[in-house]
Amino acid sequence: MPVSQHAKTMLFKALRFCFRLIPMSEPVRDRARQKFLDRYSHIVPRGPRGQEGAPTVRRARVRSDEPAVGHVAYRQEPLPSPLPATLVAFYLPQFHPIAENDAWWGKGFTEWRNVTRALPQFEGHAQPRLPADLGFYDLRHVDTMREQAKLATEYGIGAFCFYFYWFSGRTLLEQPLRQWLDDPTLQLPFCLCWANENWSRRWDGRGDDILIAQQHSPEDDLAFIEHIAPYLRDPRYLRVDGKPLLLVYRPGLLPDAKQTAERWRDWCRIHQVGEIHIAYVQGFERPDPRDIGFDAAVEFPPNLSSPTNLTADQRLLNPEFEGQTLDWRELAEDYASRPMPAYQLYPGVNTGWDNEPRRPGKGRVYLHASPRGYRDWLHTTIASRLADQAPSDRLVFINAWNEWAEGAILEPDTALDHAWLEATRRALQRSAITCPRLANPLRPCVVIHAWYADVFGEILDSLQATGLDWRVVVTTTSDRAQAMRDCLSKRGMQAEIEIVENHGRDILPFLRVANRLLDEGVDVILKLHTKRSLHRPDGDEWRREMVSRLTSPDRAGQIIRAFDEDEYLGLIGPEAHLQPLETFWGANVDAVHYMAARIGMRPPKKQAYFVAGSMFWVRLESLRLLLDAQLRGSEFEQESGQLDGTLSHAIERLFGACASHAGFSVKDAASIAGTTSQSSASAYRYAARN
């Protein structure tokens, strides 16, 4: 480390230590921190660096718009009535050309230029992130806004909060808002958030390289409120207790926020607007709004939170990457557990964050954001943090509807399609008192990856012998599907058959199906596949032994009851096939460590166990780390008869560790059945030790 860099780091740590020791209120601390960053950001040391020189480079090489595990198509479904809360999504009107952006960034510039130029900076970095149904829209076309309003309404968004750009009488990006105001067919409620900071080349509002500056003054206060009055008077404008809601992004930049608020209120009373409800955004500071003459505050995650820095765990594709990666899950947990203050606070949730498109090579990336995690955060916010409020009084702000260059997006994208919107609807359904919770199906569910028809028939016979009424889900290739249907028909059985490519072995098809079943409310499933292991003379014996120990008539019912009685039971493998990972790494050490970082867990401990052969019973909730990782098919190697060392082999070794990391237990079937387990430490005949 250069001396100058070392000195900078030591100085910063000393200043931070002293700062934390000084007794001060949270608002004062926020304000002091922001003033320091605005003035002395150059002394903030560079954070940890990612890893260079990975043995294998994993990245998309053909296309960037590939659907991922977790992809959810558009579908119609009723919303609860009444809605348990009003959801307000921040909306960026940047997606159309204006003369100022032409001058500053080049002719024809819109935010889409930033979005499409982004590249992945490390393995697993999902860039570029591209729009799906709505495409690269131009907000000068009002039909686009109609589609957005319709989509938002269908999935439970109650209003858009438009960023409003006003600079001493000059507005930017106002055309979409004017179109909304002038078109009565756009019935979705809306409100305004004055982005009252400087417009800078860094896109962060700080004081360096300013493109257009704010000039706050009493005269400007009055000119501003007069300009937006037509919006405030509109019957569609979002109101709180009958008062139009106006947000200010950074009240700390106003010379005297209390005086500004009073001027606005006086003007509105005189000019037929009436009383207004003024809130500020907690993006940089958290004063009590009453102390600055405001009525309320609005949370703005991911700001004002400090989750774990994960940069050192990432394998760099760009060795010059100077950004940072943080854990979104900690952000969600932090905000969801915050107590509500004495003042009026409208809580916020976030769909992710990655501003790499705006800051190439220097982006701030929140990893492990997922629709299910966002669904749970939103549900907790409504049902717990706002539990004491009537549904009609609950406002929750979402960051954001369409911040494409900052990775905060509800709109459909090519990787997950409508998954974020579907998660929004699910959160509302779960939070509604009148809406029944998803019930676990009574039928046991088995997922079978079928390649060999004769083996598939053998597995079906084993299932029928249990006497249970199985829900059967089969994954197979198009050329083998009819043979599997014939096997089912011969036995008088029915199944849901999903056609998949011969790619990712049994693992990738299983992840896709398991993700769907978890969303449907299925709790526990049995995972089987027509394993033959042609490279071994005892391959059929290996498979039959595993299937028998998982499905024998005297065990299947006991296993199902065990899951029902123990909510923390995560995975059950066939005895003797649950093996210690440390002795069966094979050629998978590097891939297992990569996948652990990819899904957001530490590398599995030496004593971790995995099911050799990948057949087991599992509670789907215990696999959320894997199912929420948004893996794509291109991350899996093409099939060429590999016996070890593929991503599928690595994930096979992580199922048990994933369940343990999530707080669930891993057991073998013999212990559930009350018989003696064969020691895993004894020689395992079906695989060679390291």
WOUR-V522237 format. One record per backbone hydrogen bond with DSSP energy under -1.0 kcal/mol. NH is the residue of the N-H (numbers start at 1). CO is the residue of the C=O. E is the energy in kcal/mol with one decimal. If there is no record, write none. Layout:
# WOUR-V522237
nh=NH co=CO e=E
nh=NH co=CO e=E
This chain:
# WOUR-V522237
nh=6 co=2 e=-2.6
nh=7 co=3 e=-3.1
nh=8 co=4 e=-2.2
nh=9 co=5 e=-2.3
nh=10 co=6 e=-2.5
nh=11 co=7 e=-2.5
nh=12 co=8 e=-2.4
nh=13 co=9 e=-2.4
nh=14 co=10 e=-2.2
nh=15 co=11 e=-2.5
nh=16 co=12 e=-2.8
nh=17 co=13 e=-2.4
nh=18 co=14 e=-2.3
nh=19 co=15 e=-2.5
nh=20 co=16 e=-2.2
nh=21 co=17 e=-1.1
nh=22 co=18 e=-1.1
nh=29 co=25 e=-2.5
nh=30 co=26 e=-2.6
nh=31 co=27 e=-2.3
nh=32 co=28 e=-2.5
nh=33 co=29 e=-2.6
nh=34 co=30 e=-2.3
nh=35 co=31 e=-2.2
nh=36 co=32 e=-2.1
nh=37 co=33 e=-2.3
nh=38 co=34 e=-2.6
nh=39 co=35 e=-1.6
nh=40 co=36 e=-3.7
nh=43 co=40 e=-2.1
nh=44 co=41 e=-1.3
nh=51 co=314 e=-3.6
nh=68 co=415 e=-2.8
nh=69 co=631 e=-3.0
nh=71 co=68 e=-1.8
nh=72 co=416 e=-2.3
nh=86 co=394 e=-2.6
nh=88 co=396 e=-3.0
nh=89 co=159 e=-2.4
nh=90 co=398 e=-2.5
nh=91 co=161 e=-2.7
nh=96 co=94 e=-1.7
nh=102 co=98 e=-2.1
nh=103 co=99 e=-1.9
nh=104 co=100 e=-2.4
nh=105 co=101 e=-3.1
nh=106 co=102 e=-1.2
nh=109 co=106 e=-1.8
nh=113 co=110 e=-1.7
nh=115 co=111 e=-2.1
nh=116 co=112 e=-2.5
nh=117 co=113 e=-1.1
nh=123 co=315 e=-2.8
nh=125 co=122 e=-2.2
nh=127 co=125 e=-1.9
nh=132 co=412 e=-2.1
nh=135 co=132 e=-1.2
nh=137 co=135 e=-1.9
nh=139 co=95 e=-2.6
nh=141 co=138 e=-2.1
nh=144 co=141 e=-1.3
nh=146 co=142 e=-1.8
nh=147 co=143 e=-2.2
nh=148 co=144 e=-2.3
nh=149 co=145 e=-2.5
nh=150 co=146 e=-2.5
nh=151 co=147 e=-2.5
nh=152 co=148 e=-2.8
nh=153 co=149 e=-2.3
nh=154 co=150 e=-2.3
nh=155 co=151 e=-1.5
nh=156 co=153 e=-1.2
nh=157 co=152 e=-2.8
nh=158 co=87 e=-2.0
nh=159 co=87 e=-1.5
nh=160 co=189 e=-1.7
nh=161 co=89 e=-2.7
nh=162 co=191 e=-2.4
nh=163 co=91 e=-2.0
nh=164 co=193 e=-3.0
nh=167 co=170 e=-3.3
nh=170 co=167 e=-1.2
nh=172 co=165 e=-1.8
nh=178 co=174 e=-2.4
nh=179 co=175 e=-2.4
nh=180 co=176 e=-2.1
nh=181 co=177 e=-2.5
nh=182 co=178 e=-2.2
nh=186 co=183 e=-1.6
nh=187 co=185 e=-1.3
nh=190 co=236 e=-1.1
nh=191 co=160 e=-1.8
nh=193 co=162 e=-2.6
nh=194 co=247 e=-2.7
nh=195 co=164 e=-2.4
nh=196 co=194 e=-1.9
nh=199 co=212 e=-2.9
nh=201 co=209 e=-2.4
nh=203 co=200 e=-1.5
nh=211 co=199 e=-3.4
nh=212 co=199 e=-1.7
nh=221 co=217 e=-2.3
nh=222 co=218 e=-1.7
nh=223 co=219 e=-2.2
nh=224 co=220 e=-2.7
nh=225 co=221 e=-2.1
nh=226 co=222 e=-2.0
nh=227 co=223 e=-1.9
nh=228 co=224 e=-2.0
nh=231 co=228 e=-1.1
nh=232 co=228 e=-1.9
nh=233 co=229 e=-2.1
nh=237 co=234 e=-1.8
nh=238 co=190 e=-3.2
nh=240 co=243 e=-2.7
nh=243 co=240 e=-1.8
nh=245 co=238 e=-2.3
nh=246 co=277 e=-2.7
nh=247 co=192 e=-2.4
nh=248 co=279 e=-1.7
nh=249 co=194 e=-2.7
nh=253 co=250 e=-1.7
nh=254 co=251 e=-1.6
nh=260 co=256 e=-2.3
nh=261 co=257 e=-2.6
nh=262 co=258 e=-1.9
nh=263 co=259 e=-2.5
nh=264 co=260 e=-2.3
nh=265 co=261 e=-2.4
nh=266 co=262 e=-2.6
nh=267 co=263 e=-2.5
nh=268 co=264 e=-2.6
nh=269 co=265 e=-2.2
nh=270 co=266 e=-1.8
nh=271 co=267 e=-2.0
nh=273 co=268 e=-2.1
nh=274 co=268 e=-2.3
nh=277 co=244 e=-3.1
nh=279 co=246 e=-2.7
nh=280 co=296 e=-1.5
nh=281 co=248 e=-2.2
nh=282 co=298 e=-3.5
nh=283 co=281 e=-1.9
nh=291 co=288 e=-1.8
nh=292 co=289 e=-1.1
nh=294 co=289 e=-2.9
nh=295 co=278 e=-3.0
nh=296 co=278 e=-1.5
nh=297 co=344 e=-1.9
nh=298 co=280 e=-2.5
nh=299 co=346 e=-2.4
nh=303 co=300 e=-1.7
nh=310 co=325 e=-3.1
nh=313 co=310 e=-1.6
nh=314 co=311 e=-1.7
nh=316 co=51 e=-3.0
nh=317 co=121 e=-2.3
nh=318 co=121 e=-2.0
nh=321 co=318 e=-2.1
nh=322 co=361 e=-3.5
nh=324 co=363 e=-1.8
nh=326 co=365 e=-2.9
nh=327 co=308 e=-1.3
nh=328 co=367 e=-2.4
nh=331 co=327 e=-1.3
nh=332 co=328 e=-2.5
nh=333 co=329 e=-2.3
nh=334 co=330 e=-2.7
nh=335 co=331 e=-2.5
nh=336 co=332 e=-2.5
nh=337 co=333 e=-1.2
nh=338 co=335 e=-1.2
nh=346 co=297 e=-3.1
nh=349 co=397 e=-2.4
nh=351 co=399 e=-1.6
nh=354 co=406 e=-2.8
nh=355 co=364 e=-1.4
nh=359 co=355 e=-1.6
nh=362 co=359 e=-2.8
nh=365 co=324 e=-2.9
nh=366 co=353 e=-3.1
nh=367 co=326 e=-3.0
nh=374 co=370 e=-2.7
nh=375 co=371 e=-2.7
nh=376 co=372 e=-2.4
nh=377 co=373 e=-2.2
nh=378 co=374 e=-2.7
nh=379 co=375 e=-2.6
nh=380 co=376 e=-2.7
nh=381 co=377 e=-2.3
nh=382 co=378 e=-2.2
nh=383 co=379 e=-3.2
nh=384 co=380 e=-2.4
nh=385 co=380 e=-1.7
nh=386 co=381 e=-1.3
nh=387 co=384 e=-1.2
nh=389 co=386 e=-1.8
nh=393 co=390 e=-2.2
nh=396 co=86 e=-2.3
nh=397 co=347 e=-2.5
nh=398 co=88 e=-3.0
nh=399 co=349 e=-2.4
nh=401 co=90 e=-3.2
nh=403 co=408 e=-2.0
nh=404 co=402 e=-1.9
nh=406 co=403 e=-1.5
nh=408 co=403 e=-1.8
nh=410 co=401 e=-1.6
nh=411 co=401 e=-1.7
nh=413 co=417 e=-1.1
nh=414 co=130 e=-2.2
nh=417 co=413 e=-2.2
nh=418 co=72 e=-2.9
nh=419 co=416 e=-1.5
nh=422 co=418 e=-2.9
nh=423 co=419 e=-2.3
nh=424 co=420 e=-1.5
nh=425 co=421 e=-2.2
nh=426 co=422 e=-2.5
nh=427 co=423 e=-2.3
nh=428 co=424 e=-2.0
nh=429 co=425 e=-2.3
nh=430 co=426 e=-2.6
nh=431 co=427 e=-1.7
nh=432 co=428 e=-1.0
nh=435 co=432 e=-1.2
nh=446 co=471 e=-2.6
nh=447 co=526 e=-3.0
nh=448 co=473 e=-2.8
nh=449 co=528 e=-1.8
nh=450 co=475 e=-2.6
nh=456 co=452 e=-2.3
nh=457 co=453 e=-2.3
nh=458 co=454 e=-1.6
nh=459 co=455 e=-2.3
nh=460 co=456 e=-2.4
nh=461 co=457 e=-2.0
nh=462 co=458 e=-1.7
nh=463 co=459 e=-2.1
nh=464 co=460 e=-2.5
nh=465 co=461 e=-1.9
nh=466 co=463 e=-1.1
nh=467 co=464 e=-1.4
nh=470 co=468 e=-1.2
nh=471 co=444 e=-3.1
nh=473 co=446 e=-2.6
nh=474 co=496 e=-3.3
nh=475 co=448 e=-2.4
nh=476 co=498 e=-2.0
nh=480 co=477 e=-1.4
nh=484 co=480 e=-1.6
nh=485 co=481 e=-2.4
nh=486 co=482 e=-2.3
nh=487 co=483 e=-1.8
nh=488 co=484 e=-2.1
nh=489 co=485 e=-2.9
nh=490 co=486 e=-2.4
nh=492 co=489 e=-1.3
nh=493 co=488 e=-2.8
nh=496 co=472 e=-2.7
nh=498 co=474 e=-3.4
nh=500 co=476 e=-2.4
nh=503 co=501 e=-2.3
nh=508 co=504 e=-2.1
nh=510 co=506 e=-1.3
nh=511 co=507 e=-2.4
nh=512 co=508 e=-2.0
nh=513 co=509 e=-2.2
nh=514 co=510 e=-3.3
nh=515 co=511 e=-2.1
nh=516 co=512 e=-1.6
nh=517 co=513 e=-2.7
nh=518 co=514 e=-2.4
nh=519 co=515 e=-1.7
nh=520 co=516 e=-1.6
nh=522 co=517 e=-2.4
nh=525 co=618 e=-2.3
nh=526 co=445 e=-2.2
nh=527 co=616 e=-3.3
nh=528 co=447 e=-2.6
nh=530 co=449 e=-2.2
nh=531 co=529 e=-2.5
nh=536 co=533 e=-2.3
nh=539 co=536 e=-1.1
nh=542 co=538 e=-2.3
nh=543 co=539 e=-1.9
nh=544 co=540 e=-2.6
nh=545 co=541 e=-2.2
nh=546 co=542 e=-1.8
nh=547 co=543 e=-2.8
nh=548 co=544 e=-2.4
nh=549 co=545 e=-1.9
nh=550 co=546 e=-1.1
nh=551 co=547 e=-1.9
nh=552 co=548 e=-1.7
nh=555 co=552 e=-2.5
nh=556 co=552 e=-2.3
nh=559 co=555 e=-2.7
nh=560 co=556 e=-2.1
nh=561 co=557 e=-2.3
nh=562 co=558 e=-2.2
nh=563 co=559 e=-1.9
nh=564 co=560 e=-1.8
nh=565 co=561 e=-2.2
nh=566 co=562 e=-1.8
nh=569 co=566 e=-1.7
nh=570 co=665 e=-2.2
nh=571 co=665 e=-1.8
nh=572 co=617 e=-2.5
nh=573 co=667 e=-2.2
nh=577 co=574 e=-1.9
nh=579 co=610 e=-2.7
nh=581 co=608 e=-3.2
nh=582 co=606 e=-1.2
nh=583 co=580 e=-1.2
nh=584 co=581 e=-1.5
nh=588 co=585 e=-1.6
nh=592 co=588 e=-2.8
nh=593 co=589 e=-2.3
nh=594 co=590 e=-2.4
nh=595 co=591 e=-2.7
nh=596 co=592 e=-2.2
nh=597 co=593 e=-1.8
nh=598 co=594 e=-2.4
nh=599 co=595 e=-2.3
nh=601 co=596 e=-2.8
nh=608 co=605 e=-2.0
nh=610 co=579 e=-2.5
nh=612 co=577 e=-2.5
nh=614 co=611 e=-2.0
nh=616 co=527 e=-1.2
nh=617 co=572 e=-2.6
nh=618 co=525 e=-2.6
nh=619 co=570 e=-3.1
nh=620 co=523 e=-2.6
nh=622 co=619 e=-1.8
nh=623 co=620 e=-1.9
nh=624 co=621 e=-1.2
nh=627 co=623 e=-2.5
nh=628 co=624 e=-2.8
nh=629 co=626 e=-1.1
nh=635 co=632 e=-1.8
nh=636 co=633 e=-1.9
nh=650 co=646 e=-1.8
nh=651 co=647 e=-2.6
nh=652 co=648 e=-2.3
nh=653 co=649 e=-1.1
nh=654 co=651 e=-1.8
nh=658 co=654 e=-2.9
nh=659 co=655 e=-2.0
nh=660 co=656 e=-2.4
nh=661 co=657 e=-2.7
nh=662 co=658 e=-1.5
nh=663 co=660 e=-1.8
nh=664 co=659 e=-2.5
nh=665 co=568 e=-2.9
nh=667 co=571 e=-2.6
nh=669 co=573 e=-2.5
nh=672 co=668 e=-1.1
nh=673 co=669 e=-2.0
nh=675 co=670 e=-2.4
nh=690 co=583 e=-1.8
